[in-house]
Amino acid sequence: MNKEKISKKGRKILVSVIACTHNRSKKLLDTLNAIEKQTLSKDKYELIVVNDGSTDDTAEVLENFKKNTKLNMKVIYQKDSGPAASRNTGLKHATGEIIAFTDDDCIPEKDWLKNALKYFKDEQIVGIQGKIYSDIQKKSFFDGAPVTLEEKNYVGGKTANMFYRKKIVLEVGGFDERFVMPFGPKKGFREDTDLAWRVETKGKIIFAPDVKVYHPPRPLTIKDVIKNQKIGLLDGLFFLKYPKIQSLKMIFGPKKLFFLKLPLRLPFFLLGVFYFMVKPMKKRYDEKDTRFE
């Protein structure tokens, strides 16, 4: 097992920030700068960036940033494997007691880490879901930017702004790496919610409105929306793991898109249910997972 890393001043690393990236070099630098400017003392957190098979100049951006930063920073390169596998790679190298996830096109506010840590003084809390906001005025009707402005009646687990106790994440086996499209680009979906729902069986996950991350608008065309319904294949896997009404509401919501998504996503959803029912499973995810040992 990884030993907890001790800083030069003799303090344990409290937080491991994990950011995975794939071909977003232009936006990635803004994310890195925001993490560097955190008000939490730099000897209390580390930054782990997993470069998941990028083919643009991401490697160069990361190399230049690491040369000049005062952060305790690790850069890990791997072939394009998708977000679940990338975050599991980050977890293997994490030495902090708390894991903080954000995305490579997000801007955490400067007190993001400091505000998050206070919630973990309560031992019953195993995770927190922070506030994700965007430019409402600039967002188009079809927009792919995740937004979590308020507490909902379920935990979405969006990794744009999510914190967990590391020991609990490892206990439940990390991210389920089956949540990646079986063909084409290694696009992932629902792997973050799946992890959150499993972690939630071990304790409380709360919404923290003062733990804020800005997510730039990600406008989509109607063509993009139609193309994206292929991810319904992974909704099939999600429903097999959680066969309940709340899962269906997530899959075919929100209400404003229901009548567009239903006819487009339903065929892929049903195909996904069939595909993952007949596909042999490499292992059961309720068994002890040795990947992190």
LINTAFEN-V587336 format. One record per pair of residues at least 6 apart in sequence whose C-alpha atoms are under 8 Angstrom apart, sorted by the first residue. I is the first residue (numbers start at 1). J is the second residue. Records with the same first field share a line. If there is no record, write none. Layout:
I->J + J
This chain:
1->292 + 293
2->92 + 93 + 94 + 95 + 293
3->95
4->12 + 13 + 95 + 96
5->12 + 13 + 95 + 96
6->12 + 13
7->13 + 43 + 44
9->43
11->43 + 44
12->44 + 96
13->43 + 44 + 45 + 46 + 95 + 96 + 97
14->44 + 45 + 96 + 97 + 98
15->44 + 45 + 46 + 95 + 96 + 97 + 98 + 99 + 100 + 113
16->45 + 46 + 47 + 48 + 94 + 95 + 96 + 97 + 98 + 99 + 100
17->45 + 46 + 47 + 48 + 99 + 100 + 101 + 102
18->47 + 48 + 49 + 50 + 87 + 90 + 91 + 99 + 100 + 101 + 102
19->47 + 48 + 49 + 50 + 87 + 90 + 101 + 102 + 103 + 104
20->49 + 50 + 51 + 52 + 83 + 86 + 87 + 90 + 103 + 104
21->28 + 49 + 50 + 51 + 52 + 54 + 103 + 104
22->51 + 52 + 53 + 54 + 55 + 58 + 80
23->54 + 55 + 56 + 57 + 58
24->56 + 58 + 104 + 105
25->56 + 57 + 58 + 61
27->104 + 105
28->104 + 105
29->61
30->105 + 106 + 107
31->103 + 104 + 105 + 106 + 107 + 108
34->107 + 108 + 109 + 110
35->47 + 107 + 108 + 110
36->69 + 70 + 71
37->110
38->109 + 110 + 111 + 112 + 113 + 114
39->110 + 111 + 113 + 114
40->111 + 113 + 114
42->70 + 71 + 72
43->72
45->72 + 96
46->71 + 72 + 73 + 74 + 96
47->71 + 72 + 73 + 74
48->73 + 74 + 75 + 76 + 90 + 93 + 94
49->73 + 74 + 75 + 76 + 90
50->75 + 76 + 77 + 78 + 86 + 87 + 89 + 90
51->58 + 59 + 75 + 76 + 77 + 78
52->77 + 78 + 79 + 80 + 81 + 82 + 86
53->77 + 78 + 79 + 80 + 81
54->80
62->75
66->73
76->90
78->86
80->186
81->186
82->180 + 186 + 187 + 188
83->180 + 187 + 188
84->175 + 176 + 177 + 179 + 180 + 188 + 191 + 192
85->175 + 177
87->175
88->174 + 175
91->174 + 292
92->291 + 292
96->166
97->165 + 166 + 167
98->163 + 164 + 165 + 166
99->163 + 164 + 165 + 166
100->161 + 162 + 163 + 164
101->159 + 160 + 161 + 162 + 163
102->108 + 159 + 160 + 161 + 162
103->159 + 160 + 161
105->215 + 216
106->160 + 213 + 214 + 215 + 216
107->213 + 214 + 215
108->212 + 213 + 214
109->211 + 212 + 213 + 214
111->211
112->210 + 211 + 212 + 213
113->211
115->210 + 211
116->128 + 163 + 208 + 211
119->125 + 128
120->126 + 127
124->203 + 204
125->203 + 204 + 205 + 206
126->164 + 165 + 168 + 199 + 200 + 202 + 203 + 204 + 205
127->162 + 163 + 164 + 165 + 199 + 200 + 204 + 205 + 206
128->162 + 163 + 164 + 205 + 206 + 207 + 208
129->155 + 157 + 158 + 161 + 162 + 163 + 205 + 206 + 207 + 208
130->148 + 161 + 162 + 207 + 208 + 209 + 210 + 211 + 212 + 213
131->147 + 148 + 149 + 150 + 161 + 207 + 208 + 209 + 210 + 211 + 212 + 213
132->146 + 147 + 148 + 149 + 160 + 161 + 212 + 213 + 214 + 215
133->146 + 147 + 148 + 149 + 212 + 213 + 214 + 215
134->145 + 147 + 214 + 215 + 216 + 217
135->216 + 217
138->217
139->217 + 218 + 219
140->217 + 219 + 220
142->219 + 220 + 221 + 222 + 225
143->217 + 218 + 219 + 220
144->217 + 218 + 219 + 220
145->215 + 216 + 217 + 218 + 219
146->158 + 160 + 215
147->215
149->209
150->207 + 209
151->207
155->193 + 196 + 197 + 205
156->192 + 193 + 196
157->192 + 193 + 194 + 195 + 196 + 197
158->192 + 193
159->192
160->213 + 215
161->212 + 213
168->199 + 202
169->195 + 199
170->289 + 292
171->288 + 289
172->198 + 199 + 285 + 286 + 289
173->285 + 286 + 288 + 289
174->195
175->191 + 192 + 194 + 195
176->191 + 194 + 195 + 285
177->191
179->188 + 189 + 190 + 191 + 234 + 237
180->186 + 187 + 188 + 189 + 234
181->187 + 188 + 231 + 233 + 234
189->231 + 234 + 235
190->234 + 235 + 238
194->238
226->264
229->261 + 264 + 265 + 268
230->265 + 268
231->265 + 268
232->251 + 265 + 266 + 267 + 268 + 269 + 272
233->268 + 269 + 270 + 271 + 272 + 273
234->269 + 272
235->251 + 269 + 272 + 273
236->268 + 269 + 270 + 271 + 272 + 273 + 274 + 276
237->272 + 273 + 276
238->247
239->247 + 248 + 273
240->273 + 277
252->258 + 261 + 262 + 265
253->261
